[in-house]
Amino acid sequence: MTSTTLVAGLFASVLATSAALGGFQGIEADLVATNGPVTVPGHDDPPETWTARVFAVVQEGDSLLEVYGNAQHDMYIAAQSQFYQNAFGGPTSLDIDQADYASLPDLAYDSWVTIGADNMNNNALVVDNVTFSAFNQGSALFVNNGGWSVSDASGQGAAVQGPDGQWRVLIAQLTLFGPPSTSIIGQVNLSGSIEVGGSWTEEGIAFELNFVPAPSALAVLGLAGLAGRRRRRH
């Protein structure tokens, strides 16, 4: 099942600690669905939700290889409300089987993190020392000594050109309860490789993403602190 209310255009930019000369250029997000048919036990009417795919923008030919938190720069992904978490999904793209979308349509709106891949097929993602218990219940994901990565040889972290012309790598799909003006708030550390050789690293990248109703979509960005709320397994 594909997402609805596809938004074409440019939506988010970046708040980085320094100007990027190579590799990392920013964070942006696509609004891919509003009011997806997610169901919540005990509620007859589908709640208001919005779903975004979040990307790290890099230069053409470059790759993203690691998303992580450390003692100097914690990583977190949080929300002003709660993340939607489907009981048949999981916290990373390794848990997502798109073959189940037909029988489990809500699964298409699950919240998860990744590098490049949006499902389990041929997925080279490696997760190291990340506790997903709070994220599985809809709360913030917090990491201070771990992360997830792919190898350069896998090609999974290679940038792909988006509809806005930017070269970027998928790092998450997130569904929030509430209107599109409800914010995703986060801080990440990223590293990768450069096409001409060498590597790049950017740490302490703080961002806030939301979508203000407009003829298309607008993204509002800013620095922000931690917020979050609750999910299920792992």
C-alpha positions in Angstrom: 0.0 0.0 0.0 1.4 3.4 -0.9 1.1 6.5 1.1 -1.4 9.1 0.3 -1.4 12.9 -0.1 2.0 12.9 -1.8 3.7 16.3 -1.5 6.0 17.4 -4.2 8.4 20.2 -3.5 10.9 21.4 -1.0 10.1 21.1 2.7 12.9 21.2 5.1 16.4 22.4 5.5 19.0 22.1 8.0 20.4 23.4 11.2 24.0 22.2 11.4 26.8 23.2 13.8 28.9 24.4 10.9 28.7 25.0 7.2 29.1 21.8 5.3 31.9 22.0 2.6 31.4 18.4 1.5 29.3 15.4 2.3 26.5 16.5 4.7 24.4 19.4 3.5 21.3 19.4 5.6 18.1 17.6 6.8 14.8 17.6 4.9 11.5 15.8 5.1 8.8 14.8 2.7 5.2 14.9 3.9 3.9 11.6 2.4 0.5 11.2 4.1 -2.0 13.0 6.3 -4.7 11.1 8.2 -3.5 7.7 7.1 -6.0 5.0 8.1 -4.2 4.1 11.3 -6.4 2.6 14.0 -6.0 2.7 17.7 -7.6 0.1 20.1 -10.5 1.6 22.0 -11.2 4.3 19.4 -13.8 4.0 16.7 -12.7 7.0 14.6 -9.2 7.1 13.1 -7.1 9.7 14.8 -5.5 12.7 13.0 -2.0 11.8 12.0 0.7 12.8 9.6 3.6 10.8 8.1 7.0 12.1 7.0 10.1 10.6 5.5 13.2 12.2 6.8 16.4 12.5 4.8 20.0 13.5 5.2 21.0 15.7 2.3 24.6 15.2 0.9 26.4 16.1 -2.2 26.0 14.1 -5.4 28.0 10.9 -5.3 28.5 10.9 -1.6 27.1 8.4 0.9 25.7 8.3 4.5 27.2 5.4 6.4 26.3 5.9 10.1 23.7 7.6 12.3 24.7 7.6 16.0 24.9 9.2 19.4 27.9 9.5 21.7 28.8 11.0 25.1 29.6 14.4 23.5 26.5 14.6 21.4 23.4 12.6 22.4 21.1 11.5 19.6 17.4 11.8 20.0 14.3 11.8 17.8 11.2 13.0 19.6 7.8 14.5 19.0 5.4 17.1 20.5 2.9 14.3 20.5 3.4 10.5 20.2 4.8 8.4 17.3 2.4 5.9 15.8 3.9 2.4 16.1 2.2 -0.6 14.5 2.2 -3.9 16.4 3.3 -5.8 13.3 6.2 -3.5 12.5 9.4 -2.6 14.3 11.8 0.2 15.1 14.0 -0.2 12.0 13.5 -0.9 8.3 14.8 -4.4 9.0 11.4 -5.1 10.5 9.3 -3.8 7.6 7.9 -6.4 5.1 6.0 -4.5 2.4 4.4 -7.8 1.3 2.2 -7.4 4.5 0.8 -4.0 3.4 -2.1 -5.5 1.6 -3.4 -7.4 4.6 -2.1 -4.9 7.2 -2.6 -1.4 5.6 -1.8 0.4 8.9 1.8 -1.1 8.7 2.6 1.3 5.8 2.5 4.2 8.4 4.7 2.6 11.0 7.5 4.7 12.5 11.1 3.4 12.0 14.7 4.4 11.4 17.1 3.3 8.6 19.8 4.2 6.2 18.6 4.2 2.7 16.3 1.1 2.7 12.5 1.3 3.5 12.0 -2.4 4.0 13.8 -5.6 5.0 14.7 -6.9 1.5 18.4 -6.8 0.7 18.8 -4.5 3.7 22.4 -4.3 5.1 21.6 -2.2 8.1 23.5 -3.0 11.3 22.2 -1.8 14.7 24.6 -1.4 17.6 23.8 -0.7 21.3 20.4 1.0 20.7 17.5 0.5 23.1 14.2 0.9 21.3 11.8 0.2 24.2 10.6 3.7 24.6 10.4 4.4 20.9 8.4 1.2 20.5 5.8 2.7 22.8 5.6 6.0 20.9 8.1 8.0 23.0 11.4 9.6 22.0 14.3 7.5 20.7 17.5 8.4 22.7 21.0 7.1 22.0 24.2 8.2 23.7 26.6 5.3 22.9 25.4 3.5 19.7 23.6 3.8 16.5 23.0 2.1 13.1 25.2 1.8 10.1 25.8 0.3 6.6 29.0 -0.5 4.8 30.2 1.6 1.9 30.5 -1.6 -0.1 26.7 -2.3 0.3 25.8 0.8 -1.6 22.8 1.3 0.6 23.9 4.7 1.9 24.4 6.2 -1.5 22.6 9.4 -2.2 19.5 9.4 -4.4 18.2 12.5 -6.1 14.9 13.7 -4.6 12.0 15.5 -6.4 13.5 18.8 -5.2 16.8 18.1 -7.0 18.7 17.5 -3.7 20.8 14.4 -3.3 19.8 12.6 -0.1 19.6 9.4 2.0 16.5 8.2 3.9 17.1 8.0 7.6 13.6 7.6 9.0 9.8 7.3 8.5 7.8 8.9 11.3 4.1 9.1 11.9 2.8 11.5 14.5 -0.5 11.9 16.2 -1.9 15.3 15.6 -2.0 17.8 12.7 1.0 18.4 10.4 1.9 21.5 12.5 2.9 19.1 15.3 6.7 19.0 15.4 9.4 16.3 15.1 12.3 17.5 17.2 15.7 15.9 17.1 19.5 15.9 17.1 21.7 13.4 15.2 25.3 12.7 14.4 26.1 11.5 10.9 29.1 10.3 9.1 29.8 9.0 5.6 32.0 8.8 2.6 32.9 11.3 -0.2 32.8 10.3 -3.8 36.3 11.7 -4.5 37.7 9.8 -1.5 37.8 10.3 2.2 35.0 10.7 4.7 32.8 13.3 6.4 31.4 13.7 9.9 28.8 16.2 11.3 27.8 16.0 15.0 25.2 17.8 17.0 22.9 18.4 14.1 19.7 19.8 15.7 16.4 20.1 13.8 12.7 20.6 14.1 10.4 19.6 11.3 6.7 20.3 10.8 4.4 21.2 8.0 2.2 24.3 8.1 -1.0 24.0 6.0 -0.5 25.9 2.7 -1.2 25.3 -1.0 1.7 22.8 -1.0 3.7 22.4 2.2 6.1 24.6 4.2 8.6 23.4 6.7 9.4 25.2 9.8 12.8 24.6 11.3 14.5 25.6 14.5 16.7 24.4 17.4 14.7 22.7 20.1 15.1 20.5 23.2 13.9 17.0 23.9 10.2 16.1 23.8 8.5 12.7 23.5 5.9 10.2 24.6 5.2 6.0 24.0 5.3 1.6 21.6 5.8 -2.2 21.8 8.5 -4.8 21.2 12.3 -5.1 20.8 
